[in-house]
Amino acid sequence: MAKKEDRQYFWMKCSRCGKVTRRPRIKNKKNTPDKMELNKYCPTCHQVTVFKESKVGK
């Protein structure tokens, strides 16, 4: 059975306006040690922008 210690919670932050999304994400620290970047729609900017990983939760 997999260990839960490898999983890490984080939030995504818009690189243009700086707003943080409400939904937390989970990633595996061993497989992806670098910060994640995703193209997502930002409701504040009203366009698709690059979202970068921000502070760690829990």
Buried (B, 14 or more C-beta within 10 A) or exposed (E): EEEEEEEBEBBBBBEEEEBEBEEEBEBEEEEEEEEEEEEEEBEEEEEEBBBEBBEEEE
